Every structure is written in C-alpha cells, then in structure tokens.
Amino acid sequence: MRVATFNLESLDEPVEPRAAVLRPALERLEADVLCLQEVNGQHVAGRRDRAFRALDVLLVGTPYASYHRSATRSPGRTGPADVHNLVTLSRFAIREERQLLHEAVPPAQVSLVTAEPPTTDAVEVRFERPVLLTGLDCGGRLITIVNVHLRAPIASAIPGQKSGPFSWRTSGAWAEGYYLSGIKRIGQALELRLLVDGLLDADPGAHLLLTGDFNAEANETPLRLLAAAPEDTGNADLAGRSLVVLDRAIPVSRRFSVVHHGRPQMLDHMLASHALYGRFRGIEVHNEALGDEAIGWAKGVGEGGSYHAGVVATFAD
C-alpha cells in the first residue's frame, strides 16, 4: 500500500497549464491513498454549494479519477469551501469520514496589544481550517488517515496595522501577528494530539497515520506535540502513545519538501502509530523539480506546479 501527501497550492480554475506539471507528479506518486491540501472549490451555475471542478479536471486520465473521495466542507454547507480544502482519495472503500475543528480545544481568547484603534475586548483566535479524518477498509483492516494542513508561519492580521498585503505599519504589530499564528498552529497540534490519544484509548493497536502540510519541521513544537516522544513526556510508559515521524528515514541530504530563500525545509510529514509502523517499508520525497517559493513569489511567478514536493510512503499489505 502506498500513501502519499501533496500540497497543490491553491488549485483553482483555469487548471491548465498547471495540470501539465501537476498531473505527471500525481501519477508518479502511484498512490493507493492520496492526501491533498489547498484544493479550492468553484462556483457552479444554479447551485448553492461549490464543487471541485478544478480537481476533477486535473484528475482526468489518472487512476485517481475513479478513487473514493472524502473532503472537508464549508461550515453549514454540503460542498467545499472556496479555498484550502483537504481532499483524501482512496482506492480502498471509506468506512468513516469526519472533519474536526475546535472539537477538543476551544478558540483561544486573546487581548490584542497593538490593534488600531485600541480595544480592551478579547478576540477569538480560531484555527483556519479543519483536519480530515478518513477511515479506510484495507482488506478488512481499518486504517485511519488524518489529512492535516496547519497554519503557516506568516503573521496573522491585526486590526488597523496592515499597510499592504505583505507589509505592516509597525514591527510590534507584525510580531503580534506571528504570535497569533503560533497560537493557531500549536493549538491545532494539541487538538490533533488529543485526537490521537482518543483513538489509541479506543484501540491501542490502531493503524493510524497523520499526514499533510504541518508548516513546521520535525524539531519544532507542533511536531514534538504530535510525536510525544518519551524523552519529551518524561514517561517511558507512554512510549506506545507516541507517533513515529516516518520522514526521518529519508537521507538528510534529500529530506526537504519546500525550498524557501535557498533553505531546504521538511514541512510535509507522515507520522504513524507504532502498530502501523510495523508495516512501514519505505518513504520518498519527490523534490527534484522544486523551485524556491520565496524567489518565485518575489518575481511574481506563481506556483507553476507546486512549491511543495509530494511525499509517499510504502506499507506492507
């Protein structure tokens, strides 16, 4: 079984010419289960809900076109949100599907110190998108896949403090915006850790995989919360509750899924329960064609394909 993750970076219409780059990249993954991030939803004439028209065009002629599909939905709707949906495509039948957003961790209440005009009222700091849990029937064995896209380390907006889309009026407000983004990213990692604990409470031998764009490297707080290594918890009795960061099996020289200002970073990960780790056989990152996202955006060059690399892991059947 091959499980892959790939951030398509705001896939939208028109799909061409990006499909000329993305479609071969998807085919090369040869995935039985494909977890996608940043899939936009498009308007359909005469319909209230959006649809994945761009994704459908991209998948034409690939095996994924006939796969079972689960996806996040816009709140209160049956269709997707306008941007940044999660989609999981599976050759295996789907037995369970749900999205989670502030189910275990309520929004933080924060009093802003740099807002203009000043305010004394606390504001809610909400996660930007749900995570998507999909339970798959793999030959009679349930494998739970959690598709993840955490908040990027880019400063969140502060009222009255932006002078442009990427510029700020004061350095203090910019710093507070980063603080808010950190709350979102780490808070959602906490909710994911609580989800993992609940699944392992129900079944200590659960075959569980968290995968997607975590917007953090393996040594940063979100990944440490999720891995919950005994050396961090200080309790060897909790070792069975930890998750294994599978991309550590990639040689260091190849271990990157994004290039930013010339710095290779591994932001797209796979974390497995120990029961699933027993079936783990290998992992690859398809980063040969990666461009530098910071240089591309500075020059006004869009994604082309994607500034993220696909990652694929193989498990024994």
C-alpha positions as CSV (number, residue, x, y, z in Angstrom):
1,M,0.0,0.0,0.0
2,R,1.3,3.4,-1.0
3,V,0.1,6.6,0.9
4,A,1.0,10.0,-0.4
5,T,0.6,13.6,0.6
6,F,0.8,16.6,-1.8
7,N,0.0,20.3,-1.2
8,L,-1.4,21.5,-4.6
9,E,-1.1,25.2,-3.5
10,S,-4.5,26.8,-4.2
11,L,-5.6,24.6,-7.1
12,D,-8.2,26.5,-9.0
13,E,-9.5,27.3,-12.4
14,P,-8.1,27.6,-15.0
15,V,-6.3,24.3,-14.4
16,E,-4.0,24.5,-17.4
17,P,-1.1,25.0,-17.7
18,R,-0.5,23.8,-14.1
19,A,-2.0,20.4,-14.9
20,A,0.8,19.8,-17.4
21,V,3.2,19.7,-14.4
22,L,0.9,18.5,-11.6
23,R,-0.7,15.6,-13.4
24,P,2.6,13.7,-14.1
25,A,3.7,14.5,-10.5
26,L,0.5,12.9,-9.2
27,E,0.9,9.9,-11.5
28,R,4.5,9.4,-10.3
29,L,3.3,9.0,-6.7
30,E,1.4,5.8,-7.7
31,A,-0.6,6.2,-4.5
32,D,-3.4,3.9,-3.3
33,V,-4.3,6.7,-0.9
34,L,-3.6,10.3,-1.8
35,C,-4.0,13.2,0.7
36,L,-4.2,16.6,-1.0
37,Q,-4.1,20.1,0.6
38,E,-5.1,23.5,-0.8
39,V,-7.8,22.3,-3.2
40,N,-10.1,25.2,-4.0
41,G,-13.9,24.9,-4.6
42,Q,-15.5,26.5,-7.6
43,H,-18.9,28.1,-8.2
44,V,-21.4,26.0,-10.2
45,A,-24.2,27.9,-12.0
46,G,-27.5,27.3,-10.4
47,R,-26.2,25.6,-7.4
48,R,-25.8,26.9,-3.8
49,D,-22.7,24.8,-3.0
50,R,-19.3,24.9,-4.6
51,A,-17.8,21.8,-6.3
52,F,-14.3,20.5,-7.0
53,R,-14.3,21.3,-10.7
54,A,-10.6,22.2,-10.9
55,L,-9.7,18.9,-9.1
56,D,-11.9,16.9,-11.4
57,V,-10.2,18.3,-14.5
58,L,-6.7,17.7,-13.0
59,L,-7.6,14.0,-12.3
60,V,-8.9,13.2,-15.8
61,G,-6.9,10.4,-17.3
62,T,-5.3,9.4,-14.0
63,P,-6.3,6.4,-11.8
64,Y,-7.3,8.8,-9.1
65,A,-10.4,9.9,-11.1
66,S,-12.2,6.7,-10.0
67,Y,-11.0,6.7,-6.4
68,H,-13.3,7.1,-3.4
69,R,-13.2,10.6,-2.1
70,S,-13.6,12.4,1.2
71,A,-13.2,16.1,1.6
72,T,-13.7,19.0,4.1
73,R,-16.8,21.1,3.7
74,S,-17.7,24.7,4.2
75,P,-19.4,25.3,7.5
76,G,-23.2,24.8,7.2
77,R,-22.8,23.5,3.6
78,T,-22.6,20.1,1.9
79,G,-19.9,21.4,-0.6
80,P,-16.4,22.6,-0.2
81,A,-15.1,26.0,1.0
82,D,-13.8,28.5,-1.5
83,V,-10.1,27.9,-0.7
84,H,-7.8,25.5,1.1
85,N,-9.9,22.3,1.3
86,L,-8.5,19.0,2.2
87,V,-9.2,16.0,-0.1
88,T,-8.4,12.3,0.5
89,L,-8.6,10.0,-2.5
90,S,-8.6,6.3,-1.8
91,R,-8.5,3.0,-3.8
92,F,-10.0,1.4,-0.7
93,A,-13.6,1.8,0.5
94,I,-14.2,4.6,3.0
95,R,-15.8,3.4,6.3
96,E,-15.6,6.6,8.2
97,E,-15.3,10.3,7.4
98,R,-15.3,13.4,9.6
99,Q,-13.7,16.8,9.9
100,L,-12.6,18.2,13.2
101,L,-12.4,21.9,14.1
102,H,-12.2,23.1,17.7
103,E,-13.8,19.8,19.0
104,A,-11.4,19.3,21.8
105,V,-9.6,22.7,22.1
106,P,-11.8,25.8,22.2
107,P,-10.6,29.0,20.5
108,A,-8.1,31.0,22.5
109,Q,-9.2,34.3,23.9
110,V,-6.5,37.0,23.4
111,S,-6.4,40.7,24.2
112,L,-4.6,42.4,21.3
113,V,-2.0,45.0,22.4
114,T,-1.2,46.6,19.0
115,A,-4.7,46.9,17.4
116,E,-5.7,50.3,16.0
117,P,-7.9,51.7,17.3
118,P,-7.1,50.1,20.7
119,T,-9.5,47.6,22.1
120,T,-10.0,46.0,25.5
121,D,-12.2,43.2,24.3
122,A,-10.6,39.8,23.9
123,V,-10.8,38.3,20.4
124,E,-11.2,34.6,19.5
125,V,-8.2,33.0,17.8
126,R,-9.7,30.2,15.6
127,F,-8.0,27.5,13.6
128,E,-8.1,28.4,9.9
129,R,-9.3,25.0,8.6
130,P,-10.4,21.6,9.9
131,V,-8.5,18.4,9.8
132,L,-10.0,15.5,7.8
133,L,-10.2,12.0,9.3
134,T,-10.9,9.1,6.9
135,G,-11.2,5.5,8.0
136,L,-10.3,3.1,5.2
137,D,-11.2,-0.6,4.8
138,C,-7.9,-2.1,3.7
139,G,-8.6,-5.8,3.2
140,G,-10.7,-6.0,6.4
141,R,-8.2,-3.9,8.4
142,L,-9.2,-0.3,9.4
143,I,-6.5,2.3,8.7
144,T,-7.3,5.8,9.9
145,I,-5.8,8.6,7.8
146,V,-5.8,12.1,9.2
147,N,-5.2,14.8,6.5
148,V,-3.6,17.9,8.0
149,H,-2.8,21.5,7.0
150,L,-1.7,23.6,9.9
151,R,-1.4,27.4,9.9
152,A,1.7,28.8,8.0
153,P,4.3,30.8,9.9
154,I,3.1,34.0,8.4
155,A,1.8,36.8,10.6
156,S,-2.0,36.9,11.1
157,A,-3.7,40.2,10.5
158,I,-4.0,42.8,13.3
159,P,-6.8,45.4,13.0
160,G,-5.5,48.7,11.6
161,Q,-1.9,47.5,11.3
162,K,-1.5,46.3,7.7
163,S,-0.3,48.8,5.1
164,G,-0.5,46.3,2.3
165,P,-1.0,42.5,1.7
166,F,2.6,41.8,2.9
167,S,3.6,45.0,4.7
168,W,3.0,46.3,8.2
169,R,2.7,49.7,9.9
170,T,4.8,48.7,13.0
171,S,7.2,45.9,13.8
172,G,5.4,45.3,17.1
173,A,2.1,44.6,15.3
174,W,3.9,42.2,12.9
175,A,5.4,40.4,15.9
176,E,1.9,40.1,17.5
177,G,0.6,38.7,14.2
178,Y,3.2,36.0,14.4
179,Y,2.2,35.3,18.0
180,L,-1.4,34.7,16.8
181,S,-0.3,32.4,14.1
182,G,1.8,30.4,16.6
183,I,-1.3,30.0,18.8
184,K,-3.3,28.7,15.8
185,R,-0.6,26.2,14.7
186,I,0.3,24.9,18.2
187,G,-3.3,24.8,19.3
188,Q,-4.4,22.7,16.4
189,A,-1.4,20.4,17.0
190,L,-2.7,20.0,20.6
191,E,-6.2,19.1,19.2
192,L,-4.6,16.5,16.9
193,R,-2.6,15.0,19.8
194,L,-5.8,14.7,21.8
195,L,-7.5,13.0,18.8
196,V,-4.6,10.5,18.6
197,D,-4.9,9.8,22.4
198,G,-8.7,9.2,22.0
199,L,-8.1,6.8,19.0
200,L,-5.5,4.9,21.0
201,D,-7.7,4.8,24.0
202,A,-10.4,3.1,21.9
203,D,-7.9,0.8,20.2
204,P,-4.2,0.6,21.4
205,G,-3.4,-1.3,18.2
206,A,-4.9,1.3,15.9
207,H,-3.3,1.7,12.5
208,L,-3.1,5.5,12.4
209,L,-1.3,7.9,10.0
210,L,-1.2,11.7,10.3
211,T,0.0,13.3,7.1
212,G,0.0,16.6,5.2
213,D,1.5,20.0,5.4
214,F,2.3,20.8,9.1
215,N,4.1,24.0,8.3
216,A,6.8,23.0,10.8
217,E,10.0,21.0,10.8
218,A,10.4,17.8,12.9
219,N,12.2,19.7,15.8
220,E,9.5,22.4,16.1
221,T,6.8,22.4,18.7
222,P,3.8,21.2,16.6
223,L,5.7,18.0,15.6
224,R,7.0,17.4,19.1
225,L,3.5,17.6,20.5
226,L,2.3,15.1,17.9
227,A,5.2,12.7,18.2
228,A,5.0,12.8,22.1
229,A,8.4,11.1,22.4
230,P,9.2,9.6,25.8
231,E,12.2,11.9,26.2
232,D,9.7,14.8,26.0
233,T,6.9,13.4,28.1
234,G,9.5,12.0,30.6
235,N,7.5,8.8,30.9
236,A,8.6,5.6,29.2
237,D,5.1,4.1,30.0
238,L,3.7,6.5,27.4
239,A,6.0,5.3,24.6
240,G,3.2,3.3,23.0
241,R,1.2,6.6,22.6
242,S,4.0,8.3,20.6
243,L,4.0,8.6,16.9
244,V,6.9,7.8,14.6
245,V,8.0,10.6,12.2
246,L,8.5,8.4,9.1
247,D,10.3,11.1,7.1
248,R,13.3,10.6,9.4
249,A,14.0,7.6,7.2
250,I,14.8,9.9,4.3
251,P,18.6,10.7,4.0
252,V,19.3,14.2,5.4
253,S,20.6,15.4,2.0
254,R,17.2,14.6,0.5
255,R,14.9,15.5,3.4
256,F,13.1,18.6,2.2
257,S,9.7,19.3,0.7
258,V,10.0,23.1,0.4
259,V,12.8,25.5,-0.5
260,H,12.5,29.0,1.0
261,H,15.1,31.7,0.4
262,G,17.6,28.9,-0.5
263,R,16.9,26.9,2.7
264,P,15.5,23.4,2.2
265,Q,12.8,22.6,4.8
266,M,10.8,19.4,5.5
267,L,7.3,20.8,6.2
268,D,5.2,17.9,4.8
269,H,5.3,14.9,7.1
270,M,4.0,11.4,7.9
271,L,3.5,10.3,11.5
272,A,2.5,6.7,12.2
273,S,1.2,4.8,15.2
274,H,3.5,2.0,16.3
275,A,1.1,-0.6,15.0
276,L,1.2,0.9,11.5
277,Y,5.0,1.5,11.8
278,G,5.4,-2.3,11.9
279,R,4.2,-2.4,8.3
280,F,6.3,0.6,7.2
281,R,8.7,-0.3,4.4
282,G,10.0,3.0,2.9
283,I,9.4,6.6,2.1
284,E,10.3,9.0,-0.7
285,V,10.1,12.8,-1.3
286,H,9.8,13.9,-4.9
287,N,11.7,17.1,-4.6
288,E,13.8,17.0,-7.8
289,A,11.8,19.8,-9.6
290,L,11.2,22.1,-6.6
291,G,11.7,25.8,-7.1
292,D,12.4,28.4,-4.4
293,E,9.0,29.7,-3.3
294,A,10.3,33.0,-1.9
295,I,12.2,33.8,-5.1
296,G,9.2,32.8,-7.3
297,W,6.7,35.0,-5.4
298,A,9.2,37.9,-5.3
299,K,9.4,37.7,-9.1
300,G,5.6,37.4,-9.5
301,V,5.9,33.8,-10.7
302,G,3.0,31.7,-9.5
303,E,3.1,28.0,-8.4
304,G,3.6,26.6,-11.9
305,G,3.2,23.1,-10.5
306,S,3.6,23.4,-6.7
307,Y,6.3,24.8,-4.4
308,H,5.7,21.7,-2.3
309,A,7.0,18.2,-3.1
310,G,4.9,15.1,-2.9
311,V,5.8,12.6,-0.2
312,V,4.9,8.9,-0.5
313,A,5.3,6.0,2.0
314,T,5.0,2.3,1.4
315,F,3.4,-0.2,3.8
316,A,3.1,-3.9,3.7
317,D,-0.3,-5.2,2.8
